[in-house]
Amino acid sequence: MPERTADLVILGGGSGGYACALRAAELGMSVVLVEKDKLGGTCLHRGCIPTKALLHAAEVADAARDGAKVGVLSQLVGIDMTGVNTYKDGVVGRLYKGLQGLVTSRRIELVEGAGTFRGPRSVEVDGTTYTGRHVVLATGSYSKTLPGLEIGGRILTSDQALTLDEVPQRVVVLGGGVIGVEFASVWRSFGAEVTVVEALPRLVPNEDEFASKLLERAFRRRKITTKTGVKFTGAKQTRDSVTVSLESGEEIEADLLLVAVGRGPNTTGHGYDEAGLAMDRGFVTTDDRLRTNLDGVHAVGDIVAGLQLAHRGFAQGIFVAEDIAGLDPRPIDEAGIPRVTYCEPEVASVGLTEAQAKERHGEVETLTYDLGGNGKSQILQTSGAIKLVRAKDGPVVGIHMVGARVGELVGEAQLVYNWEAEPGDVAPLVHAHPTQNEAFGEAHLALAGKPLHTHG
């Protein structure tokens, strides 16, 4: 069997894998990157980028529909899904081409094909063995479903939802997490009747309860029906519709059922078990430096238990490349990774929820600043709030935001959390007026005991 060697062999060319490859090559390593599909993985082709393109199209649709509210005589005539998909695919295509150019420019050897980890430091692709001084496993995740619920026809996951050629009139979204509420938001903006079913007591259950309540209120205003704390029991489909059954006995008829119950680690069929790799519930087990139980083998991204976010994968890939190079980078604090749900309104956060902060720090202080007091939010006609969680007489340990475009504020928020800033450290910083970023500064002013445009 032919054998090739390199400093680093990476199995998986998604966010974590390609970031690791780019940084390792920059640090002078020879790199082999194995990818069975398209470079860029789920995020670029079936996740982050195409869904956000759909969400932007949805924002444009809402602006056209609501133009008269600001004196612009526009109207929404309809949604041309062929045009929407052309726009979406164009964005993905340009980014894909750019990424291919980056990999080529760094002299990374891209191997196209399904790789199998052979251990201890080898990956086999189509009869050729690639052996590295180090191996990084980055095989990503897949859309999960529920036992007995088969995907097909009018029952689909986000993968199929991205390629619809028409807007459904009625949709049931099974799952009120990030993927579910984003698609619910898109389809409602496109004119569909949407029902979200979530077995847990609230939408976006991993966020602070404050954010869930504000999002549920906003969805009610948008006439998106939410059914929380209720379990799905089955679905039957015909040629023209799908009927969803709930534990309460209720049945909902729709054109489509989107199964958005999360993503599972893509660790089956890659040789991990056979090579003796330690795993837990399908996830690869690692230490805080992303080392597995096998010497010289690391794992990054969605196959490592924790937040399933592209930018987490990027950060982990960079971390591993630098660690292998002997730069001794600081381990990544999961709580310090910013989180954004891009529905309308957006939900953005970093750090601990109030409940988590109480568990870790005991006594905490909180402050909520309503966006009603912010000039730019009034201009954008958005409602929402910013909630700060502070360890008693200590740093800000959690920042939670709901409102249009608040995802753009999470950059400063993650600096506050990761640098362990106290409210008094942020209060003197000048925030431009009028911006929503100003609301972030006002919240810290208030928590520091000197509120300006707020009562307290």
C-alpha positions, 0 to 999 in steps of 0.5 A, a space after each residue: 500500500 502506498 504511503 505518504 508522510 507529513 508533519 500533520 494529517 487532518 481528517 475533515 476539512 470543515 471549520 476546525 480541520 481547515 483552520 488547523 491546516 491553515 495555521 499549521 502551514 503558516 507555522 512551517 508544518 507540512 500538512 495533508 488535509 483529507 475531505 470526502 465532500 467539499 472543503 469548508 464542511 457543514 458550516 460553509 455549504 449546509 449550515 452557517 453561511 447558507 442559513 444566514 443568507 436565507 435570514 438576510 433575504 427574510 430581513 429584506 422581505 420584512 423591510 419591503 412588507 413594512 416599508 410604509 411604517 417609515 414612509 417608504 411605499 414598498 410592498 412584498 409581492 412575493 418570494 422567488 425561491 429560485 432567486 433566493 437560492 441563486 443569491 444564497 449559492 452565490 455567496 457560498 460559491 464565492 467563499 468556497 473559491 476563496 477558501 480553495 485559494 487559501 489552501 493552495 497558497 499555503 501549499 497544503 496537500 488536499 486529498 479528496 476522498 473518504 478517510 479512515 483513521 488507522 491509528 496510531 497516526 495514519 489515515 487511509 484514503 482510497 488505498 493510500 496511507 497518510 502518516 503524520 507526526 500528529 493527526 487531528 480528527 475533525 469529522 464534524 456532525 450530522 443532523 439528528 432525528 428521533 427514533 422511528 422518524 424517517 427523513 424523506 418526502 415532507 419530513 426534512 432536516 435543515 440540509 433539505 430545507 436549504 434547497 426548497 424551490 418554493 415557500 411552504 404555506 404551513 410548517 411545523 418545526 420540531 425543536 426550538 433550539 438555534 436551528 429550529 428558531 432560525 428556520 421558523 423566523 425565515 419561513 414566517 418572514 416569507 409568509 408561512 404559518 409556522 408552529 414550533 414544537 419544543 419538548 423542553 419548557 422554553 425556546 433556546 433552552 441553553 440560553 438564559 431564561 431572560 432571553 427565552 422569554 423575550 424571544 417567545 414574546 417576540 415570536 407571538 407578536 410575529 404570529 409564530 405559534 410556539 408549543 413548549 413543554 410538549 413532546 412529539 409522538 409521531 408524524 404521518 405523511 401523504 402526498 400533499 401534507 404531513 400530520 404531526 401528533 403531540 403527547 397532548 393529543 393534539 394533531 397539527 397538519 402542515 405542508 412540511 415538518 422540519 426536524 431540528 432536534 440537534 446535531 450528533 457527532 460524526 464519529 461512526 464509520 471512520 475507524 475510531 472504535 477499531 483504533 482504540 480511540 476513547 469516546 463517550 456517547 459518540 463524542 471523542 474524549 479529549 483533555 483541555 488541550 484537545 488531546 485524545 487517549 492516543 499519543 499524537 492524536 487530537 480532536 477538534 470541532 463538533 466531535 468534541 462534546 460542547 458547543 457546536 459552533 463553527 467559530 469554536 471549531 476555528 479556535 480549536 483548530 488554531 489552538 491545536 496547530 499552535 500547541 503542536 508547534 510548541 507555542 503553549 497556547 492557553 486552553 479555550 474557555 468554553 463559556 468565553 465563546 460567543 453564541 448568536 442565534 440569528 432569528 428575528 430578533 437575534 439572541 446573543 450571549 457570552 459567559 454564564 447564565 444567571 443560574 450557572 453564575 449562582 452555581 459557580 459564584 454564589 451571590 450575583 448581581 444582575 441588571 437589565 437594560 431595555 432597548 426602548 431607551 436606545 435611540 438606534 433601537 427605536 430607529 430600527 423599530 426593535 424591542 429587546 434588552 441587554 442583561 448583565 450578570 455580575 459576580 457580587 462585587 466582582 467581574 461581569 460573568 454573563 452577558 445576554 442580549 435580545 434584539 435586532 442585530 445584537 449579534 454585532 454587539 457580542 464582540 465587545 461582550 466577549 472581551 468584557 467576559 474574557 478579560 474579567 472586566 468589572 462594570 466600572 472598567 467598561 463604564 468610562 469607555 465611550 460608545 458612539 451615538 446613536 448605535 445599539 452598541 451604546 446600549 451595551 455601554 449604558 447597561 454597564 454604566 447602570 451596573 456600575 451605579 451611575 445610570 444615565 438613560 435608565 432608572 436606577 
